[in-house]
Amino acid sequence: MLQPRDMPLQITAEYGQWRRVIDREGQGGWVHYVMLPGVRTVIVDEDRLALRTKPSDTASVRAELEQNLIARLGVCECECAWCELTAGGYTGWAHKSGLWGVDRYSAGN
């Protein structure tokens, strides 16, 4: 399983220094933790996902993200339905439900 740089992977299990990961298509395997990047990314799962200035439906839209875009993940609080993202030179907040690579019901993946 070879992945393009920055492609998000979900960690589904841990055993010592090994992590079981899967990609968006469900393909996966075990990798040593040092092989995983320190930067978390997600894939935009819905077309024209609003990237807002604040984590609120009433906040101004900073940009609209295209489906399948890979974005860098920032803050993603478990009590909140929002995640902070950086993509295409923009930083803002998007609904967690429009993203793949982060658990929609808790922080992290």
C-alpha positions as CSV (number, residue, x, y, z in Angstrom):
1,M,0.0,0.0,0.0
2,L,1.7,3.1,-1.2
3,Q,0.1,6.5,-0.5
4,P,0.7,9.9,-1.9
5,R,2.3,12.4,0.5
6,D,0.0,13.8,3.1
7,M,-2.8,11.3,2.3
8,P,-4.9,10.8,5.5
9,L,-4.9,7.4,7.2
10,Q,-7.0,6.3,10.1
11,I,-5.4,4.5,12.9
12,T,-7.6,1.6,13.9
13,A,-5.4,-0.3,16.3
14,E,-2.1,-0.1,18.2
15,Y,0.3,-2.8,19.3
16,G,3.5,-1.5,20.9
17,Q,5.2,0.7,18.3
18,W,3.0,-0.6,15.5
19,R,-0.2,1.0,14.2
20,R,-2.9,-0.6,12.0
21,V,-4.0,2.0,9.5
22,I,-6.6,2.1,6.7
23,D,-7.1,4.5,3.8
24,R,-10.3,5.9,2.5
25,E,-11.0,2.8,0.4
26,G,-10.5,0.5,3.5
27,Q,-7.1,-0.8,2.4
28,G,-4.6,-1.1,5.2
29,G,-2.0,-2.8,7.2
30,W,0.4,-2.5,10.0
31,V,3.1,0.3,10.0
32,H,5.8,1.3,12.5
33,Y,4.8,4.6,14.2
34,V,7.9,6.4,12.9
35,M,6.6,5.9,9.3
36,L,3.5,8.0,10.1
37,P,3.8,11.8,9.6
38,G,3.4,14.1,12.6
39,V,1.0,16.3,10.7
40,R,-2.6,15.2,10.5
41,T,-4.6,15.6,7.3
42,V,-8.2,15.0,6.2
43,I,-10.0,14.7,2.9
44,V,-12.9,17.0,2.1
45,D,-15.9,14.6,1.7
46,E,-18.5,17.1,0.4
47,D,-18.3,19.5,-2.5
48,R,-18.1,23.2,-1.8
49,L,-17.6,22.6,2.0
50,A,-17.7,26.1,3.6
51,L,-14.5,27.1,5.4
52,R,-15.7,29.6,7.9
53,T,-13.9,32.3,10.0
54,K,-15.3,30.9,13.3
55,P,-16.8,27.5,14.3
56,S,-20.4,28.7,13.7
57,D,-22.9,28.4,10.9
58,T,-23.4,32.2,10.9
59,A,-19.7,33.0,10.6
60,S,-18.5,34.4,7.3
61,V,-17.3,32.0,4.6
62,R,-13.6,32.4,4.0
63,A,-13.4,29.8,1.2
64,E,-15.3,26.9,-0.3
65,L,-13.4,23.6,-0.4
66,E,-13.7,21.1,-3.3
67,Q,-14.5,17.5,-2.7
68,N,-11.4,15.2,-2.4
69,L,-9.1,18.1,-1.4
70,I,-6.5,17.2,1.2
71,A,-6.4,19.7,4.1
72,R,-4.2,20.0,7.1
73,L,-6.1,19.4,10.3
74,G,-5.7,21.8,13.3
75,V,-7.9,21.9,16.4
76,C,-10.8,19.4,16.4
77,E,-12.6,19.4,19.7
78,C,-14.6,16.4,20.7
79,E,-17.4,18.6,22.1
80,C,-17.6,20.5,18.9
81,A,-18.9,19.5,15.4
82,W,-16.2,21.7,13.9
83,C,-12.5,21.3,12.9
84,E,-9.9,23.9,12.1
85,L,-8.4,23.3,8.7
86,T,-5.7,24.9,6.5
87,A,-6.0,24.4,2.7
88,G,-5.0,26.4,-0.3
89,G,-3.6,29.2,1.8
90,Y,-6.7,29.6,3.8
91,T,-7.3,28.7,7.5
92,G,-10.8,28.4,8.9
93,W,-13.4,26.1,10.4
94,A,-15.5,23.4,8.7
95,H,-18.1,20.9,9.8
96,K,-16.6,17.7,10.9
97,S,-19.4,15.8,9.1
98,G,-17.9,17.0,5.8
99,L,-14.5,15.4,6.4
100,W,-12.9,12.0,6.1
101,G,-10.0,11.1,8.4
102,V,-11.4,12.4,11.6
103,D,-14.0,10.6,13.7
104,R,-17.2,12.6,13.4
105,Y,-18.2,11.9,17.0
106,S,-15.0,12.5,18.9
107,A,-11.6,14.1,18.6
108,G,-9.0,12.4,16.6
109,N,-9.2,9.4,14.3
